[in-house]
Amino acid sequence: MSEQPIDAVRARIDAARSLFVLTGAGMSAESGIATFRDAITGLWSRFDPAQLASEEGFRADPATVWDWYAERRVAVRAAQPNAGHLALGAFERRRPGVLTLVSQNVDDLHQRAGNTGTIRLHGELLADRWLGPCARTPGCATQQARPGRPPRCADCGNLVRPAVVWFGEMLPPGAIEAAERAARGCDVALVVGTSGAVWPAAGLAAAARRAGAYVAIVNPHASEIDDEAHAVLRATAVQALPHLLRHD
């Protein structure tokens, strides 16, 4: 990572009135959280990813899917925000109202680092929701469910599921609309640790550039959206973000 490109990106960020940041799996990988497909190892290697991340797979074998997410939750709770997360949290505190953070990650590391207003495109791993509307007690909380693998409603048998976005599901209400507004309205867009292969998040860098923003990508590997960037920094979040966002 040469000094000249990172200094140029940092100068843009320093001058920005509105900074848009999109983070992907590479951001959390540096805290030891396996990416979605990397988490399907060992006992889980015999499963198609769609079995572990779809309503159909959950209905077919709810205990297995619940156990896989329970294992991932243990890993997330044990992980700690890395230097990249902490740099984003410090930036938000230092320059309130400038940063809009959008994440494809389902962990809570951004929140623990201080970015409480993060737009979470793919849901929350540590939260639960009902598989469907509760037939007998509308509005009842998942905490009232009868314990089990997974827990279920004592009245109607409705299952509890992780509050993440599965294959074929809509994103959380308003999430992508808010992300697109922020991308179109920013001065600088910083895309960190994402392959650019998952839509609609992959379109946010292009939306920012079309609206006139300066776009920079931080990724140690080539991504599918590198051509949208004015600058590409071949670095990880831990290597780059503390320098890009530091306060002298």
N, C-alpha and C positions, 0 to 999 in steps of 0.2 A: 504494500500500500504506500505509494509515493506521497510525499508531503504536498506537492503542488495541487493534485486533484482534491485531496481532503481539505486543504486550506481554502480552495475555491468554493467548495460546498459549504464549508463552515461560514464563510463570508456571506453567502446567500442566506443562510439560516439566521445569522446575527442581524441581518437587515430586514428579515421577514416580519410582516405584520400578522401573517396567518400561516402557520405551519401545519401541514397535513402529514401524518405518519401512519403507514400501513405495516403491520407486522404479521409474520407467518411462523411456521413451525420451527425454522432455524433460530428464531429468537428464544424459544423455550428449550430447544435442544441443548443450548449452552448451560442451562440449569439442570441438565440431566433428565429432562422429560423426553421420552421417546416420541418420535413422530407417530402418526396414526398407524402406518403400515409397519414401522419398526416394532411397534408394541405387539404386533401379532407374531409372536415367536414362541418357541417351546411348545407347550400344550396347545397353544392357539394356532400353530402353523397349519393345522389341518382344516381350518375354517376359511371360507371365502370372506373377504372383508365385508361384503354386503350382508352376510349373515350376522355380523356383529354390529352393523350400523344401518339397519333398516327396520321399519315397523314389521315387515314380513318375517325377518329373521328373529326379531324379539318375540313375536306371537308364536313362532314355531318352537322356540326353545328359550323361554324367558329366563330360566335359571342360569343357563350358560352365558347368555348375554349380560345379565346382571352381574355375574361373578367377574366377567372381563372388565366391566366398568368399575367394579369395586376395587379391582387390582390397580387400575389406572388412577383411581382416586387416592389410594395409599401413596402412590408415587408423587402425585401432585402435592399432597399435604406435606410430604417430606422435603420437597424441593424448595429452594430459596431464590428470590429475585437475583439475577446476575447484574454485573456492572452496567449492561445495556438498559435493563429495566430501571435501575436506580438513576441513571442519567436522564431518562425520560421523566421520571417522577420529580427529580430536582428541577428540570427545565420547567415543568408545569407550575411548580411552586414559585419559581423565580420570575416567570413571565406569564402571569395569569391571563387567560383569555386568548392566548396566541395559539396554543396547541390543540389540535383535534386528533386524538389517537383512535385508530380503527384496528381491531385485531381479528385474525382468523383463528386464534388460539382459544381453547375452551378452558384453560387453567385460570387461576386467579393471581398470577405473578405480577401483572401490571397493576392490579388493584392494591396488592400488598406493597408495591413500590411507591404508591401514592397517586396513580392515575385513576381516580375513582370514576371519572366520567367516560371511560373507554366504551366505544361502540363495539359490541361483541357480535360479530356477524354469524358465528356458528354456535352460539349458545354458551351454556355454563355447565361444565362437567360436575361441579360440586353441588349443583342444585337439582331438585327433582320436579317432575310434573306428572299429572295423570296421563295414561296412555290415551284415554278418550274422556269425554265429558262424563262425570259421575251421574249415573242414571237415576239414583234415588235421592241423593243429597247434593244438589247443585251448589257449587261454591265451597265444598268442604276442603280442608287443607290436607296435603299429602302427609303431614305429620300425624294425622289421625288414622293413617293406614295400619292395618294389622301387620306386625313384623313377618318377614319371610324373604325368600329369594326368587322374585322381588316381593316387596310388601304389596298388599292389596287392600282395597276397600272392604271393610267388614260387612257393609250393607249389600253392595252389588258385585263385589269381586273385581272391580276395575283395578288394573295393574298400575303400579308406580314405575316410571322410567326416568332415565337421566334427561336433564333439560338441555340436550345437545341437538344439533341439526343432523338428521340422518339423511342418507341418500334418498332423493326424491321428495324431500320436504322443503317447505318454504322457509326462508330466513325469518328471524324474529321480526314482528311487525315494526315497520318504520326503520329498521336498521340499515338496509342498503340505501334507502332514500336519504337518510341522514348522512351516510358516508359519501354518497354521490354529491350532495350539496356542499359538503366540506371540501371534497376534491376539486370541484369546479370553482370554489371561492378562495382557494389558497394562493399564496405567493410562491411557496416552495412545497413540493411533495417529496417525501422520503419513504422509500419502500425497502423494508428490512426483512431479510431472511425468508423470502417466499419464492417458490418456483415459478409463480405466475401461471400456473396450470389450472387453478380452480376458479371458476366463474360463479357469480359476477364480480368477485373481488379482483380478478385479474384485469378487469377493464378500468379500474380506478386510476391507474397511472396515466393511461391514454386520455381519460376524461380530464385530468388535471392539466396535461400538456395542451390539449385542444383549447382549454380555457385560458392559456397563457402562463401557466405556472412553470417554474424551473423544477425539473424532475431528476432526482438522484436515487440510485439503487445501491444498497449495501448487501452484498451477497458474495461468499467465497467461491460460488459456482455460477456458471451461466444460467440465466433464467429465460423463460419464454417471452418476457417483456423487456429485455435489455434494450431493444431498439427504441423503446419509448423514452429512454432516459437521455438527458444532457450529459450526465456523468455516471459512471459505474465504478464503484469502489469494491475491489475484490478483497473483502474483509468480512469478519463476523461482526455481529452486533456488539460483542464485548470489546473487540478491537477498535471499532469505529465510533460508536455512539458517545463514549466519554470524551473523545476529542471533538466530535462535531458539535456537541451540546455543552461543552464546558464553559464555565464562567471565569474569566480572567480578572 
